[in-house]
């Protein structure tokens, strides 16, 4: 399995991807979550808007910020229909209200592409959501998973009579799946890390490189909370394909968008900022433009060559995770495991107290 454009890479701009796959955008209805002017959600929305979608739904917590984004894109591209959707992904009640609003829009009968882009990173202290879940997991995984499941009737409607893989769900992950796994035995970070089963212990060297200390004795390390939720983003896609691709032709993929300076790092403290500066000096991290931060999501949303992951050379779900606009096999085995994906799906249903079958 390969992509249509092997020449696309970490420096490719989202706009160029949108132009290459303009047929996949024209007259489509697209949702992008986590949209604010300084973020990847904005550049992703902007790139989609250039190729005449029927409707672009921008979702986020702050309607004022979303409207700012709509106004900015509309200035250059006034012919697209834009909608703002208020959603707090950390609250299941808010997610349910937003999904009900989307389902109520009779003039928006289908949803063709969902880009689950919003996220929180490195919440300084262990924080539980209103539903009692660790904040990264609640926001980055459960909120997106629940929203997608609830609006599924409109995705299924979109997929009817079209080639398989036309309707898509894209989960914006990170590089976390290349180093991390799920924390099944302690999803709310109550136990010290050293007491976890070996397979669930965090990548200590990586956390220390980011400026965190005493990681074995701590139960919550901010970056570890983020990492686990980003593994869930990949497993969500694998579980979704199992349920949706064969029956409805809906394809779900996860991506690492790149290293981009956005508000996502707003909670870094002095240790993390110093560690990051050091990694940049050594060339470990090289910043990409906001436009380049959109490109891998657009490839995942649009490239007709992509399909559900396959087992290749004993590696499960090769093709389910993209980096730098190309398929990547860099995720840990447990971050792309079908059995881990099933386990996450069941846990997610239990946590929202609802079963989904389509």
URCOR-V128936 format. One record per backbone hydrogen bond with DSSP energy under -1.0 kcal/mol. NH is the residue of the N-H (numbers start at 1). CO is the residue of the C=O. E is the energy in kcal/mol with one decimal. If there is no record, write none. Layout:
nh->{NH,NH}
co->{CO,CO}
e->{E,E}
This chain:
nh->{8,12,14,17,18,19,20,21,22,24,25,26,27,28,30,31,32,33,34,35,39,43,44,45,46,47,48,49,50,51,52,54,55,56,57,58,59,60,66,67,68,69,70,71,72,73,74,75,77,83,85,87,91,95,96,97,98,99,100,101,102,103,104,105,106,108,111,112,113,114,115,116,117,129,132,135,138,139,140,141,142,143,145,146,147,148,149,150,151,154,155,156,157,158,159,162,165,166,168,169,170,171,172,173,178,179,180,186,189,193,194,195,196,200,201,204,207,208,209,210,211,212,218,224,225,226,227,228,229,230,231,232,233,235,236,237,238,239,240,241,242,243,244,245,248,249,249,250,251,253,254,255,256,265,266,268,273,274,275,276,277,278,279,280,281,282,283,284,285,288,293,298,299,300,301,302,303,306,310,312,315,318,320,322,323,326,328,332,341,342,343,344,345,346,347,348,349,350,351,352,354}
co->{5,9,291,13,14,15,16,17,19,21,22,22,52,25,55,113,57,115,59,59,36,39,40,41,42,43,44,45,46,48,49,28,28,81,30,83,32,85,62,63,64,65,66,67,68,69,70,71,73,56,58,60,88,91,92,93,94,95,96,97,98,99,100,102,104,105,154,29,29,168,31,170,115,133,129,127,134,135,136,137,137,138,141,142,143,144,145,146,147,151,151,152,153,154,155,159,249,163,112,251,114,253,116,255,175,176,176,183,186,218,216,192,193,197,198,202,203,204,205,206,208,207,214,221,221,222,223,224,225,226,227,228,229,231,232,233,234,235,236,237,238,239,240,241,244,244,245,244,167,169,320,171,322,262,263,265,269,270,271,272,273,274,275,276,277,278,280,279,279,259,289,294,295,296,297,298,299,303,318,315,312,310,317,254,326,323,321,177,337,338,339,340,341,342,343,344,345,346,347,348,349}
e->{-1.9,-1.6,-1.8,-1.5,-2.7,-2.2,-2.0,-1.8,-1.3,-1.7,-1.5,-2.4,-2.7,-2.4,-2.4,-2.7,-2.4,-2.2,-1.3,-1.4,-2.3,-1.4,-2.5,-2.1,-2.7,-2.0,-2.2,-2.6,-1.2,-1.8,-1.1,-1.5,-1.8,-2.8,-3.3,-2.9,-2.7,-2.1,-2.1,-2.6,-2.0,-1.8,-2.6,-3.0,-2.1,-2.4,-2.9,-1.5,-2.3,-2.3,-2.5,-2.5,-2.0,-2.4,-2.5,-2.0,-2.4,-2.6,-2.3,-1.9,-2.3,-2.6,-1.4,-1.0,-1.3,-1.7,-1.6,-2.3,-1.6,-2.3,-3.0,-3.1,-1.6,-3.4,-2.3,-2.5,-2.8,-2.4,-2.6,-1.2,-2.4,-2.1,-3.1,-2.9,-2.3,-2.6,-2.4,-2.5,-2.0,-1.5,-1.0,-3.0,-1.9,-1.5,-1.9,-2.0,-3.3,-1.6,-2.2,-2.4,-3.3,-2.7,-2.4,-3.0,-2.3,-2.3,-2.4,-1.6,-1.9,-2.3,-2.3,-1.8,-1.8,-1.7,-1.2,-1.6,-2.1,-2.7,-2.1,-1.1,-2.1,-2.1,-1.1,-1.1,-1.9,-1.7,-2.8,-2.3,-1.5,-1.8,-1.7,-1.8,-1.2,-2.2,-2.6,-1.2,-1.6,-2.5,-2.4,-2.3,-1.6,-1.2,-2.6,-1.8,-2.4,-1.1,-1.2,-1.3,-2.4,-2.1,-2.2,-2.2,-2.6,-1.0,-2.1,-1.9,-2.5,-2.4,-2.4,-2.9,-2.2,-2.1,-2.3,-2.4,-2.3,-1.8,-1.3,-2.5,-1.0,-3.1,-1.6,-1.9,-2.2,-2.4,-1.9,-1.5,-2.7,-1.4,-2.4,-2.3,-2.4,-3.0,-2.0,-2.3,-2.7,-1.9,-2.7,-3.1,-2.2,-2.1,-2.0,-2.2,-2.2,-2.2,-2.2,-2.9,-2.3,-2.2,-2.4,-1.7,-1.9}
